[in-house]
Amino acid sequence: MAVVAGFAVMTAVAAAGLACAGAGGLPGGAFPHVVAAVVVMAAGGTVELSGGAGFLAGADATLSLLPLSVSLAGALTTGYCFLRPLHNRAVARLRELLARAAPLVLLWLVVLTGSAFLARQSFGISTGDSPFGQIGELLDSAPTVGFRADLPATLLFGLLWILGLLLISLLVSRRAPLPARLVRFHAAVRPAAFATTLLLLAYVVLGLGAGLVVAATQGHGTRTLAVLMLGLPNLVWLALTLGFGGAWEGRVEGPFGLPMPQLLDRVVRGPDLSMVDVASLARQDSRAWWLVAVAAVLLLGTGVLAAVRSPAHVRLWQHALHLAVALALATLAVCLLSRVQAQFGLSLLGLGDVDSLGGTVRLTPVLWRTVGLALLWGAVAGFLGALLARPLRRRGRVEGVTAD
C-alpha cells in the first residue's frame, strides 16, 4: 500500500504540473511517457536525452534535475504509510524493521522499473523558416530530441532514494520504534531531525502561499501552478540557503531555461557563471534582504522546537551541537538535490552550433560556504532556542535540576 500510494501521488502531482505547463498538447500520445519520466526522476532515477537530424546534424543534450515537488509528495505519502503500523511502540527488533522494509524496497524497485520502461519518447523540433529547417524538410531530416530512462542507474539511485527515505522517516518520527541498542540516541537525534524537517516543510508552505498569491494576481497562473507542482522545494530551499548566507553559481544562456523568479533569471543569465547570493539579488531588488530576516526567524523557531522536544537534562552546548549537525546535513542534502544542469546543442554538419536551438542552464551550490554557514547558524539557533525554551514546559523536567 505504501508503494502504490507513493507512486500514485507522484503520478498525480507530475501529471497536474505537466498539464499546467502545456505538456498535455504533446503529439503522438507522449504525455504519459513524459509523466513517467518525471516520476522516474522524482524517485531518484536517471533520464538520458538524445537528438539529431539524420546525417545533417548531431545533438548534445544533458539533463540533471530533480522535480522536488513530486519527490516530496511521494516521500511524505510513502513515509507515512510505512510508519503508520509502527506508531505507539518504543522498541522494535532490528529483524522486524528489516522485515517490514525489505518488501517495500523490493516493490518500489519493481514499480520503478515499470515506470522506467514507459519513460521513453522522441519529438520533432520545429525550426521555423530558418535555412536549416528548409534543408531538413527537403531531405526528410528534421531535428529530433528524445529521452529514455537509464535502467541500471535508475535502479541504483532509486534504491538509495527509498533507503534514505525510510532511514529519515525513522529518525524524524518520535513515535516510531527503534532497536533497543539505538534508543539511547533518541534524545540526540530525533528532536533536531524533526525540527529541521519541519523547517524545510515550513518553507514549502510559505512558498506555496506566495505562489498562489502570485498565480491569482500577477497573471500567468497556469505557468506558476506548474512551477509549484513540479519545482517548489527547488526554489524555496534555495531561498533558505541564501537566507543564512549560502551561495550558488548559476548560468542561463540561450532560448531555453527553467521557470524561475525573474529576479534570479536576471542574475544568472549571461555567458559566464554568476555568483548567486543575497547581495547579488539585492543589487537587482533590495527586497531580497527579507530572505535573511525570514531565515533568522524560522531558524530561531527551529531551535526552540528542538529544545522543547528534547529531554530537560540536555545541556545548552548539546542543543547547539545537535541542531548544527542536523541543519548542516539537511543543507548538504538540499544542495545535492536542488542543483540543476541542463544543456542542448545542435551542430550542423559538424561545422558549428545552431544558436537558435542551443541553450544552457546551470545552478550549482558553493558547498563549503553554504554547508559551513548552515553549521554555524544551526549552532547559534540551537543555543538561543534552548535559552528561550527554558521557561516552557519540557519533557523530563525534574525540580531542582538545571539544564546546565
C-alpha atoms as one frame of an Amber mdcrd trajectory, in Angstrom:
protein
   0.000   0.000   0.000   2.879   2.382   0.775   4.436   1.825  -2.647   1.161
   2.155  -4.554   0.149   5.255  -2.620   3.564   6.871  -3.104   3.679   6.328
  -6.851   0.015   7.287  -7.253   0.589  10.622  -5.534   3.766  11.300  -7.522
   1.998  10.469 -10.772  -0.936  12.735  -9.938   1.281  15.679  -8.958   3.534
  15.221 -12.004   0.564  14.950 -14.372  -1.088  18.060 -12.921   2.134  20.066
 -13.116   2.893  18.988 -16.669  -0.674  19.697 -17.754  -0.364  23.240 -16.384
   2.948  23.548 -18.241   1.225  22.678 -21.528   2.568  19.137 -21.925  -0.940
  17.827 -22.476  -0.735  19.014 -26.077   2.367  16.996 -26.970   1.933  14.965
 -30.175   1.909  11.223 -30.565   0.363  10.400 -27.199   3.572  11.458 -25.476
   2.004  12.835 -22.309   2.004   9.538 -20.305   5.637   8.962 -21.274   6.632
  12.434 -20.079   4.745  11.904 -16.817   6.578   8.595 -16.333   9.917  10.321
 -16.974   9.182  12.974 -14.339   8.139  10.288 -11.832  11.330   8.343 -12.551
  13.464  11.440 -11.928  11.473  12.276  -8.783  12.072   8.760  -7.436  15.815
   9.090  -7.883  16.072   7.701 -11.404  18.074   8.940 -14.371  16.692  10.061
 -17.728  19.013  10.451 -20.715  18.430  12.840 -23.616  19.341  12.241 -27.236
  18.785  14.015 -30.518  19.906  14.652 -34.059  18.828  15.313 -37.629  19.941
  12.349 -39.653  23.274  12.896 -41.372  22.760  16.686 -41.306  23.327  17.347
 -37.640  24.244  15.924 -34.292  22.928  16.802 -30.884  24.499  17.053 -27.461
  21.970  17.030 -24.634  22.260  16.547 -20.869  19.735  16.959 -18.072  20.281
  16.709 -14.335  17.230  17.940 -12.471  15.076  16.617  -9.645  11.416  17.754
  -9.577  11.302  18.076  -5.809   7.583  18.847  -5.536   6.881  15.391  -6.953
   9.606  13.833  -4.802   8.325  15.475  -1.619   4.734  14.388  -2.244   5.821
  10.793  -2.778   8.182  10.836   0.205   5.560  12.162   2.630   2.981   9.637
   1.454   5.282   6.621   1.440   6.906   7.554   4.746   3.543   7.988   6.460
   2.246   4.645   5.187   5.443   2.910   6.288   5.413   4.397   9.797   1.681
   4.137  10.489   1.680   0.486  11.687   4.745   1.158  13.869   3.362   4.035
  15.930   2.972   3.935  19.719   5.802   1.473  20.282   9.075   2.390  21.944
  11.225  -0.530  20.839  11.247  -2.911  17.887  13.687  -5.590  16.914  16.008
  -4.844  14.056  14.812  -8.006  12.342  11.209  -6.760  12.457  12.129  -3.386
  10.934  14.084  -5.089   8.168  11.193  -7.485   7.537   8.873  -4.501   7.038
  11.312  -2.514   4.937  12.526  -5.268   2.595   9.202  -5.913   0.784   8.620
  -2.184   0.449  12.060  -1.660  -1.118  11.599  -4.622  -3.467   8.163  -3.497
  -4.633   9.424   0.069  -5.014  12.123  -1.110  -7.410   9.607  -3.230  -9.350
   7.239  -0.289  -9.876  10.180   1.995 -10.668  11.310  -0.460 -13.336   7.867
  -0.364 -14.946   7.925   3.439 -14.926  11.411   3.396 -16.469  10.235   1.259
 -19.398   7.381   3.701 -20.007   9.658   6.754 -19.781  10.867   6.933 -23.403
   9.761   9.103 -26.310  11.082  11.158 -29.263   9.881  14.564 -30.502  10.405
  16.600 -33.639  11.755  20.145 -33.196  10.276  22.983 -35.198  12.950  25.189
 -36.780  10.551  27.694 -38.278  11.606  29.382 -41.522  15.355  29.025 -40.935
  17.524  27.693 -43.820  18.389  24.692 -41.675  14.726  23.834 -41.308  14.074
  24.152 -45.030  17.031  21.884 -45.842  15.823  19.360 -43.275  12.373  19.262
 -44.832  13.791  18.689 -48.306  15.981  15.819 -47.114  13.465  14.456 -44.598
  15.971  15.039 -41.798  14.097  17.288 -39.377  15.815  17.638 -35.991  14.515
  15.475 -33.170  15.140  15.149 -29.474  14.168  12.205 -27.298  14.536  10.791
 -23.819  14.707   7.409 -22.187  15.323   6.186 -18.668  18.706   4.655 -17.924
  17.511   1.480 -16.192  20.706   0.444 -14.293  21.308   3.971 -12.980  17.607
   4.352 -12.193  17.531   1.198 -10.075  20.761   2.132  -8.261  19.744   5.679
  -7.389  16.154   4.621  -6.802  17.405   2.107  -4.233  19.419   4.821  -2.478
  16.372   7.121  -2.599  13.976   4.700  -0.913  16.542   3.547   1.666  17.291
   7.166   2.535  13.578   7.896   2.861  12.991   5.007   5.258  16.017   5.991
   7.364  14.923   9.635   7.577  11.384   8.558   8.451  12.659   6.552  11.421
  14.929   9.401  12.529  12.238  12.075  12.359   9.218  10.311  13.843   9.092
  10.465  17.637   6.607   7.602  17.899   8.339   5.135  15.591  10.212   2.380
  17.436  13.953   1.847  17.329  16.100  -1.185  18.098  16.954  -1.355  21.804
  20.624  -0.533  21.217  19.711   2.724  19.444  17.126   4.042  21.898  19.790
   5.935  23.859  20.464   8.099  20.794  16.845   9.230  20.673  17.420  12.475
  22.578  20.422  13.442  20.452  18.960  12.755  17.026  15.188  12.888  16.816
  14.326  16.360  18.234  16.829  18.139  15.994  15.938  15.964  12.989  12.215
  16.614  13.457  12.692  20.366  13.907  14.910  20.610  10.815  12.398  18.639
   8.744   9.623  20.937   9.930  11.769  23.928   8.932  12.020  22.607   5.361
   8.272  21.945   5.241   7.555  25.421   6.639   9.466  26.938   3.725   7.396
  24.836   1.327   4.143  26.035   2.920   5.258  29.677   2.794   6.343  29.266
  -0.817   3.036  27.636  -1.704   1.103  30.529  -0.213   3.240  33.102  -2.007
   2.948  31.175  -5.275  -0.828  31.001  -5.084  -0.982  34.747  -4.481   1.258
  35.336  -7.499  -0.838  32.988  -9.629  -4.018  34.827  -8.663  -2.749  38.400
  -9.016   0.184  38.583 -11.407  -1.067  36.618 -14.409   0.491  33.520 -15.979
  -1.470  31.460 -13.472  -1.041  28.088 -15.164   2.697  28.542 -15.541   3.008
  29.492 -11.870   0.967  26.456 -10.855   3.254  24.275 -12.978   6.269  25.565
 -11.062   4.509  24.960  -7.736   3.614  21.360  -8.599   6.963  20.453 -10.129
   9.721  22.514  -8.530   8.512  24.454  -5.487  11.038  22.970  -2.998  13.815
  23.622  -5.523  13.102  27.342  -5.169  12.160  27.714  -1.504  15.025  25.588
  -0.182  17.348  27.645  -2.372  15.864  30.694  -0.615  16.620  29.103   2.762
  20.292  28.600   1.930  20.563  32.138   0.564  18.873  33.483   3.694  21.576
  32.226   6.038  24.378  33.385   3.728  24.886  30.467   1.359  25.882  30.933
  -2.267  25.233  29.275  -5.618  26.796  29.613  -9.045  24.399  29.964 -11.972
  24.275  30.463 -15.698  21.385  30.650 -18.160  22.134  31.147 -21.847  20.037
  30.668 -24.960  16.300  30.444 -25.561  15.830  27.525 -23.195  15.536  27.958
 -19.467  13.727  26.833 -16.377  10.751  28.550 -14.796  12.261  30.680 -12.080
  11.667  34.084 -10.482  12.603  36.906 -12.836  14.982  38.280 -10.221  17.032
  35.079 -10.230  16.899  34.864 -14.016  18.353  38.380 -14.345  21.259  37.498
 -12.076  22.276  34.249 -13.762  21.509  34.971 -17.439  24.707  35.506 -19.392
  27.646  33.688 -20.979  29.633  33.359 -17.735  28.968  31.836 -14.322  27.381
  34.306 -11.909  27.544  34.209  -8.119  24.077  33.965  -6.604  23.740  35.155
  -3.020  21.609  37.672  -1.147  23.941  40.533  -2.050  23.775  39.837  -5.798
  19.987  39.513  -5.643  19.685  42.702  -3.594  21.575  44.639  -6.260  18.639
  43.848  -8.541  15.909  44.169  -5.892  16.500  45.321  -2.302  13.578  43.174
  -1.085  15.917  40.178  -1.324  17.220  41.113   2.150  13.912  39.798   3.525
  15.311  36.320   2.899  17.746  36.910   5.759  15.003  38.048   8.140  12.748
  35.094   7.304  15.622  32.632   7.717  16.625  34.132  11.085  13.084  33.945
  12.492  12.396  30.413  11.261  15.789  29.101  12.365  15.254  30.522  15.843
  11.857  28.857  15.932  13.521  25.623  14.848  15.915  25.899  17.785  13.055
  26.442  20.228  11.103  23.483  18.840  14.125  21.180  19.021  14.745  22.222
  22.632  11.104  21.758  23.655  11.056  18.237  22.209  14.333  17.326  23.917
  14.575  15.966  27.470  15.209  18.667  30.084  18.622  17.266  31.013  20.143
  18.128  27.627  22.713  20.911  28.066  22.885  24.131  26.082  26.012  23.163
  24.161  24.394  19.849  23.268  21.357  21.639  21.826  23.711  23.772  19.724
  25.688  20.745  18.533  22.621  18.657  17.673  20.913  21.366  15.629  24.167
  22.401  13.934  24.774  18.863  12.678  21.120  18.393  11.652  20.973  21.667
   9.722  24.344  21.053   8.058  23.280  17.580   6.876  19.919  18.897   5.671
  21.662  21.710   3.790  24.068  19.252   2.189  21.091  17.182   1.009  19.327
  20.304  -0.315  22.458  21.347  -2.207  22.832  17.941  -3.828  19.142  17.593
  -4.678  18.431  21.139  -5.883  21.303  21.650  -8.305  20.378  21.982 -11.981
  22.449  21.199 -15.057  20.816  21.164 -18.490  22.266  21.674 -21.948  21.125
  21.146 -25.513  23.161  21.909 -28.594  22.604  21.065 -32.270  25.527  21.256
 -34.709  25.051  21.459 -38.493  27.275  19.075 -40.490  29.844  19.316 -37.744
  30.555  22.967 -38.679  29.094  24.716 -35.678  26.153  25.052 -33.344  22.762
  26.321 -34.403  22.346  29.181 -31.946  18.551  29.237 -32.047  18.373  25.602
 -30.930  21.012  25.583 -28.210  20.852  26.512 -24.573  22.487  26.029 -21.181
  21.012  26.155 -17.692  23.220  25.622 -14.667  22.728  26.213 -10.952  25.182
  24.575  -8.536  25.946  25.257  -4.855  29.140  26.586  -3.351  29.241  23.688
  -0.910  31.953  24.782   1.521  30.333  28.155   2.125  26.718  27.008   2.239
  27.208  23.939   4.452  29.701  25.761   6.686  27.291  28.609   7.353  24.482
  26.108   7.977  26.657  24.541  10.676  27.241  27.962  12.258  23.624  29.102
  12.059  22.428  25.767  13.421  24.705  26.086  16.442  23.557  29.653  17.153
  19.870  28.785  16.654  20.188  25.688  18.833  21.834  27.638  21.668  19.449
  30.614  21.582  16.444  28.353  21.074  17.370  26.347  24.170  17.623  29.566
  26.186  14.199  30.725  25.032  12.706  27.287  25.701  13.753  27.232  29.364
  10.506  28.793  30.688   8.438  26.401  28.585   7.192  23.028  29.714   9.825
  20.414  28.918   9.674  16.627  28.924  11.609  15.026  31.747  11.946  18.170
  33.896  12.879  17.472  37.495  12.544  20.198  40.120  15.868  21.444  41.436
  17.854  20.201  38.444  19.110  22.831  35.997  19.764  22.399  32.288  23.387
  23.490  32.647
